[in-house]
Structures are given as C-alpha cells and as structure tokens.
Amino acid sequence: QDESTQAEGASAIFNLSQIGILPVTCTELQTVTRNDPVLSKVLRYTRYGWPEEIADELKPYYNRSSELCIEANCIMWGIRVVVPQKLRQRVLEELHTSHMGMNKMKVVARSFVWR
C-alpha cells in the first residue's frame, strides 16, 4: 500500500471512532441521515457532487463542502459527526447529564458534533 492509502485508512478508522463516542449508534445515524430531507441531499451531493443551484437550507453545508466527507454512510465535517435534527436532542441530553459544566460541555460538543 502506498502512503496515501494508509493515511486514508487511518483517517477512516479515526472518524469511525468519533461516531462511536456519541450516545447514538452508527446504524441510527445512517438511517436517520438517509431519511432526513436536508441531510439525505448533503449525503448524495457530498458523494456525487454539488449542483450549481443550492437551496437555502443546504448553504451551510455547501459552504463547507470541501471539508465534508462520508464515513460509514455518516456525514463528517472534519472529525465532527453531522448529527441529524431528529437525534440532536438525545445527543444534547447526554452531554447535559455528564455534569461537566456548561463551558466544558460546549467544548466537548463542538469537538465531536456539528449542528
């Protein structure tokens, strides 16, 4: 294997480990992302290319499109998992129950999830 293939493999393993930290499963993320009206388009456009005209709800994702990738059919923004709207409350509740304080909770949330 060449160095770029090894780096891509290491990156994929790291990204999957980020998903594993969340209070939702990878399967849940995949299913809800696929069924979310906005994120299903982001998933498709990230995989196959973005159209010339972008709907307003897609612009935050389009503006970061060069930073988005797909790992295990989940959308990643760098090392952050893009959490679908339907799962956000559960992720937030889990962060709140950790009792780490507001500032630390925000830092942890920003390091693992986007949106």
N, CA, C and O of each residue as an XYZ file, in Angstrom:
460
protein
N       0.840     -1.191      0.000
C       0.000      0.000      0.000
C       0.874      1.240      0.000
O       1.937      1.269      0.619
N       0.409      2.265     -0.704
C       1.169      3.495     -0.675
C       0.752      4.333      0.538
O      -0.210      4.008      1.234
N       1.498      5.420      0.775
C       1.271      6.228      1.974
C      -0.102      6.886      1.980
O      -0.711      6.996      3.044
N      -0.613      7.330      0.828
C      -1.921      7.988      0.810
C      -3.042      7.011      1.149
O      -4.007      7.389      1.814
N      -2.930      5.769      0.705
C      -3.932      4.750      1.038
C      -3.910      4.456      2.534
O      -4.962      4.308      3.155
N      -2.720      4.372      3.111
C      -2.597      4.138      4.544
C      -3.171      5.309      5.336
O      -3.843      5.104      6.347
N      -2.912      6.529      4.884
C      -3.428      7.717      5.565
C      -4.950      7.755      5.494
O      -5.604      8.098      6.479
N      -5.522      7.408      4.343
C      -6.981      7.376      4.201
C      -7.584      6.327      5.126
O      -8.623      6.570      5.739
N      -6.954      5.176      5.234
C      -7.436      4.123      6.116
C      -7.385      4.557      7.577
O      -8.322      4.299      8.333
N      -6.309      5.207      7.976
C      -6.182      5.695      9.352
C      -7.222      6.763      9.635
O      -7.802      6.804     10.720
N      -7.456      7.627      8.659
C      -8.462      8.679      8.807
C      -9.856      8.082      8.975
O     -10.634      8.539      9.811
N     -10.168      7.066      8.183
C     -11.480      6.418      8.274
C     -11.661      5.765      9.643
O     -12.732      5.868     10.242
N     -10.635      5.103     10.135
C     -10.716      4.465     11.453
C     -10.927      5.514     12.535
O     -11.735      5.317     13.442
N     -10.206      6.629     12.446
C     -10.374      7.692     13.438
C     -11.786      8.266     13.369
O     -12.425      8.456     14.404
N     -12.276      8.542     12.170
C     -13.623      9.092     12.022
C     -14.675      8.146     12.586
O     -15.616      8.595     13.239
N     -14.535      6.862     12.349
C     -15.481      5.890     12.894
C     -15.412      5.844     14.418
O     -16.422      5.606     15.080
N     -14.232      6.071     14.971
C     -14.133      6.101     16.432
C     -14.859      7.313     16.998
O     -15.390      7.255     18.107
N     -14.889      8.415     16.245
C     -15.631      9.598     16.682
C     -17.125      9.279     16.751
O     -17.807      9.694     17.688
N     -17.624      8.556     15.776
C     -19.034      8.178     15.762
C     -19.339      7.307     16.972
O     -20.402      7.440     17.580
N     -18.417      6.417     17.327
C     -18.622      5.512     18.443
C     -18.716      6.194     19.793
O     -19.208      5.592     20.747
N     -18.259      7.432     19.902
C     -18.299      8.173     21.156
C     -19.707      8.704     21.445
O     -20.058      8.940     22.601
N     -20.498      8.889     20.410
C     -21.823      9.501     20.556
C     -22.816      8.575     21.254
O     -22.649      7.356     21.249
N     -23.868      9.176     21.866
C     -24.900      8.367     22.528
C     -25.931      7.793     21.552
O     -27.018      7.386     21.962
N     -25.595      7.763     20.281
C     -26.441      7.136     19.257
C     -25.552      6.178     18.483
O     -24.337      6.364     18.423
N     -26.143      5.170     17.901
C     -25.336      4.182     17.178
C     -25.065      4.648     15.751
O     -25.741      5.527     15.219
N     -24.073      4.039     15.167
C     -23.748      4.315     13.770
C     -24.946      3.972     12.878
O     -25.245      4.701     11.932
N     -25.620      2.879     13.176
C     -26.793      2.474     12.395
C     -27.899      3.516     12.485
O     -28.538      3.833     11.481
N     -28.131      4.055     13.692
C     -29.139      5.110     13.850
C     -28.765      6.340     13.030
O     -29.604      6.914     12.336
N     -27.496      6.737     13.116
C     -27.039      7.893     12.335
C     -27.254      7.663     10.841
O     -27.731      8.550     10.134
N     -26.902      6.479     10.368
C     -27.067      6.165      8.946
C     -28.526      6.258      8.528
O     -28.851      6.898      7.528
N     -29.402      5.623      9.290
C     -30.824      5.574      8.944
C     -31.464      6.948      8.993
O     -32.175      7.342      8.069
N     -31.212      7.679     10.074
C     -31.836      8.997     10.227
C     -31.265      9.977      9.208
O     -32.006     10.799      8.669
N     -29.974      9.908      8.935
C     -29.375     10.778      7.908
C     -29.997     10.503      6.541
O     -30.331     11.430      5.804
N     -30.146      9.232      6.216
C     -30.714      8.841      4.924
C     -32.166      9.316      4.780
O     -32.615      9.609      3.672
N     -32.903      9.393      5.908
C     -34.304      9.793      5.869
C     -34.536     11.283      6.136
O     -35.659     11.766      5.991
N     -33.496     12.006      6.520
C     -33.612     13.440      6.777
C     -33.684     14.180      5.440
O     -32.852     13.941      4.565
N     -34.670     15.083      5.262
C     -34.827     15.738      3.959
C     -33.627     16.587      3.527
O     -33.351     16.693      2.332
N     -32.919     17.185      4.471
C     -31.746     18.002      4.133
C     -30.493     17.136      4.062
O     -29.758     17.175      3.075
N     -30.255     16.358      5.108
C     -29.007     15.585      5.151
C     -28.936     14.485      4.106
O     -27.843     14.093      3.698
N     -30.082     13.979      3.666
C     -30.043     12.982      2.583
C     -29.484     13.620      1.311
O     -28.770     12.970      0.548
N     -29.810     14.885      1.088
C     -29.255     15.597     -0.076
C     -27.775     15.886      0.133
O     -26.976     15.734     -0.791
N     -27.405     16.304      1.343
C     -25.992     16.563      1.639
C     -25.181     15.293      1.430
O     -24.088     15.335      0.867
N     -25.712     14.173      1.880
C     -25.046     12.883      1.698
C     -24.837     12.598      0.212
O     -23.736     12.244     -0.210
N     -25.891     12.754     -0.571
C     -25.804     12.489     -2.005
C     -24.845     13.462     -2.697
O     -24.014     13.047     -3.505
N     -24.963     14.764     -2.376
C     -24.111     15.756     -3.032
C     -22.645     15.616     -2.623
O     -21.748     15.844     -3.434
N     -22.406     15.244     -1.372
C     -21.018     15.048     -0.930
C     -20.406     13.863     -1.670
O     -19.225     13.872     -2.017
N     -21.211     12.870     -1.900
C     -20.728     11.665     -2.578
C     -20.564     11.875     -4.088
O     -19.574     11.432     -4.670
N     -21.529     12.549     -4.722
C     -21.556     12.599     -6.190
C     -21.332     13.980     -6.796
O     -21.229     14.107     -8.016
N     -21.256     15.002     -5.975
C     -21.034     16.352     -6.489
C     -22.243     17.254     -6.249
O     -23.390     16.807     -6.255
N     -21.952     18.522     -6.042
C     -22.984     19.508     -5.718
C     -23.544     20.144     -6.979
O     -22.806     20.367     -7.939
N     -24.856     20.442     -6.991
C     -25.452     21.105     -8.150
C     -25.032     22.579     -8.196
O     -24.475     23.106     -7.233
N     -25.301     23.216     -9.300
C     -24.944     24.639     -9.436
C     -25.814     25.530     -8.570
O     -25.328     26.504     -7.996
N     -27.102     25.205     -8.469
C     -28.005     25.995     -7.630
C     -28.265     25.248     -6.328
O     -28.570     24.056     -6.331
N     -28.140     25.967     -5.221
C     -28.251     25.368     -3.897
C     -29.428     25.997     -3.145
O     -29.542     27.221     -3.079
N     -30.298     25.163     -2.582
C     -31.402     25.655     -1.749
C     -30.832     26.271     -0.472
O     -29.754     25.889     -0.018
N     -31.558     27.218      0.097
C     -31.074     27.928      1.287
C     -30.702     27.004      2.433
O     -29.694     27.229      3.103
N     -31.505     25.959      2.671
C     -31.219     25.076      3.814
C     -29.942     24.259      3.614
O     -29.410     23.697      4.572
N     -29.450     24.191      2.382
C     -28.220     23.448      2.101
C     -26.964     24.323      2.119
O     -25.848     23.804      2.119
N     -27.139     25.637      2.136
C     -25.985     26.537      2.034
C     -24.948     26.374      3.148
O     -23.752     26.444      2.865
N     -25.365     26.156      4.423
C     -24.319     25.946      5.437
C     -23.434     24.733      5.127
O     -22.243     24.729      5.438
N     -24.015     23.728      4.525
C     -23.254     22.521      4.166
C     -22.430     22.759      2.902
O     -21.280     22.330      2.814
N     -23.021     23.437      1.935
C     -22.312     23.734      0.699
C     -21.075     24.599      0.985
O     -20.015     24.401      0.393
N     -21.234     25.564      1.906
C     -20.116     26.445      2.252
C     -18.948     25.676      2.866
O     -17.814     26.155      2.855
N     -19.220     24.498      3.395
C     -18.170     23.648      3.983
C     -17.979     22.362      3.180
O     -17.384     21.405      3.674
N     -18.470     22.339      1.970
C     -18.468     21.097      1.190
C     -17.078     20.508      0.992
O     -16.933     19.289      0.903
N     -16.066     21.342      0.923
C     -14.711     20.808      0.761
C     -14.203     20.153      2.043
O     -13.200     19.440      2.018
N     -14.891     20.391      3.169
C     -14.498     19.816      4.451
C     -15.356     18.611      4.839
O     -15.081     17.955      5.844
N     -16.393     18.317      4.052
C     -17.290     17.208      4.351
C     -16.787     15.924      3.710
O     -16.207     15.937      2.625
N     -17.019     14.823      4.397
C     -16.727     13.513      3.817
C     -17.755     12.524      4.366
O     -18.510     12.839      5.285
N     -17.767     11.343      3.795
C     -18.688     10.298      4.205
C     -17.878      9.147      4.789
O     -16.950      8.645      4.155
N     -18.236      8.734      6.002
C     -17.647      7.547      6.626
C     -18.799      6.673      7.091
O     -19.639      7.121      7.871
N     -18.850      5.452      6.631
C     -19.893      4.501      7.021
C     -21.287      5.095      6.810
O     -22.181      4.911      7.637
N     -21.460      5.802      5.705
C     -22.727      6.456      5.356
C     -23.177      7.486      6.379
O     -24.369      7.773      6.487
N     -22.236      8.045      7.129
C     -22.488      9.166      8.025
C     -21.693     10.354      7.498
O     -20.596     10.191      6.965
N     -22.253     11.541      7.651
C     -21.576     12.747      7.168
C     -20.642     13.247      8.258
O     -21.028     13.387      9.418
N     -19.417     13.510      7.862
C     -18.413     14.034      8.771
C     -17.996     15.419      8.298
O     -17.845     15.653      7.099
N     -17.811     16.325      9.231
C     -17.226     17.635      8.943
C     -15.881     17.635      9.650
O     -15.798     17.900     10.849
N     -14.843     17.341      8.910
C     -13.544     17.121      9.540
C     -13.652     15.892     10.428
O     -13.951     14.797      9.951
N     -13.405     16.076     11.733
C     -13.529     14.948     12.667
C     -14.862     14.967     13.405
O     -15.096     14.143     14.289
N     -15.734     15.905     13.046
C     -17.031     16.012     13.709
C     -18.094     15.247     12.937
O     -18.096     15.228     11.706
N     -18.990     14.624     13.672
C     -20.118     13.928     13.067
C     -21.250     14.933     12.875
O     -21.568     15.689     13.793
N     -21.857     14.946     11.698
C     -23.022     15.788     11.463
C     -24.241     15.020     11.981
O     -24.620     13.990     11.425
N     -24.843     15.536     13.048
C     -25.958     14.858     13.711
C     -27.276     15.364     13.123
O     -27.526     16.569     13.112
N     -28.116     14.453     12.637
C     -29.421     14.848     12.100
C     -30.293     15.494     13.182
O     -30.167     15.183     14.366
N     -31.170     16.389     12.755
C     -32.058     17.105     13.669
C     -32.783     16.148     14.623
O     -32.893     16.425     15.817
N     -33.264     15.054     14.108
C     -34.037     14.098     14.904
C     -33.244     13.522     16.084
O     -33.841     13.135     17.088
N     -31.920     13.458     15.980
C     -31.087     12.875     17.034
C     -30.401     13.915     17.912
O     -29.771     13.561     18.909
N     -30.511     15.182     17.560
C     -29.777     16.224     18.285
C     -30.180     16.334     19.741
O     -29.322     16.515     20.605
N     -31.467     16.229     20.032
C     -31.923     16.354     21.412
C     -31.305     15.264     22.294
O     -30.883     15.535     23.419
N     -31.256     14.048     21.783
C     -30.671     12.948     22.558
C     -29.189     13.196     22.816
O     -28.701     12.953     23.920
N     -28.477     13.675     21.810
C     -27.052     13.967     21.985
C     -26.877     15.084     23.019
O     -26.014     14.994     23.892
N     -27.689     16.129     22.920
C     -27.606     17.228     23.885
C     -27.941     16.769     25.299
O     -27.264     17.152     26.253
N     -28.973     15.958     25.439
C     -29.346     15.450     26.767
C     -28.211     14.638     27.380
O     -27.942     14.747     28.576
N     -27.558     13.841     26.576
C     -26.439     13.034     27.078
C     -25.297     13.933     27.538
O     -24.674     13.678     28.568
N     -25.030     14.974     26.779
C     -23.980     15.914     27.178
C     -24.360     16.622     28.486
O     -23.511     16.827     29.352
N     -25.625     16.988     28.621
C     -26.078     17.666     29.839
C     -25.999     16.764     31.067
O     -25.696     17.236     32.163
N     -26.266     15.479     30.893
C     -26.263     14.572     32.049
C     -24.859     14.246     32.534
O     -24.693     13.656     33.602
N     -23.860     14.619     31.768
C     -22.490     14.328     32.188
C     -22.024     15.261     33.303
O     -20.994     14.999     33.925
N     -22.755     16.339     33.568
C     -22.464     17.268     34.672
C     -21.046     17.805     34.633
O     -20.395     17.916     35.672
N     -20.566     18.136     33.459
C     -19.203     18.652     33.375
C     -19.142     20.170     33.370
O     -18.059     20.744     33.251
N     -20.281     20.825     33.496
C     -20.295     22.280     33.453
C     -20.548     22.768     32.041
O     -20.190     22.105     31.068
N     -21.165     23.926     31.937
C     -21.599     24.466     30.645
C     -20.434     24.670     29.673
O     -20.505     24.234     28.524
N     -19.375     25.320     30.119
C     -18.268     25.621     29.203
C     -17.590     24.356     28.695
O     -17.310     24.237     27.502
N     -17.328     23.425     29.579
C     -16.675     22.179     29.158
C     -17.602     21.373     28.243
O     -17.149     20.774     27.268
N     -18.906     21.363     28.563
C     -19.865     20.644     27.729
C     -19.857     21.207     26.303
O     -19.893     20.447     25.335
N     -19.811     22.528     26.176
C     -19.790     23.155     24.848
C     -18.522     22.771     24.087
O     -18.570     22.502     22.887
N     -17.403     22.748     24.781
C     -16.137     22.363     24.138
C     -16.217     20.923     23.638
O     -15.828     20.628     22.508
N     -16.719     20.039     24.479
C     -16.841     18.626     24.087
C     -17.801     18.495     22.900
O     -17.502     17.791     21.935
N     -18.934     19.162     22.970
C     -19.914     19.090     21.885
C     -19.322     19.588     20.580
O     -19.502     18.960     19.536
N     -18.629     20.691     20.626
C     -18.040     21.259     19.392
C     -16.922     20.388     18.834
O     -16.639     20.436     17.638
N     -16.285     19.591     19.691
C     -15.221     18.743     19.159
C     -15.713     17.477     18.513
O     -14.988     16.869     17.726
N     -16.939     17.053     18.825
C     -17.425     15.785     18.280
C     -18.592     15.908     17.306
O     -18.764     15.047     16.444
N     -19.392     16.956     17.427
C     -20.585     17.054     16.580
C     -20.696     18.418     15.931
O     -20.187     19.417     16.440
N     -21.369     18.435     14.803
C     -21.660     19.696     14.142
C     -23.148     19.773     13.938
O     -23.784     18.808     13.513
N     -23.685     20.899     14.236
C     -25.088     21.291     14.031
C     -25.814     21.177     15.262
O     -27.012     21.461     15.301
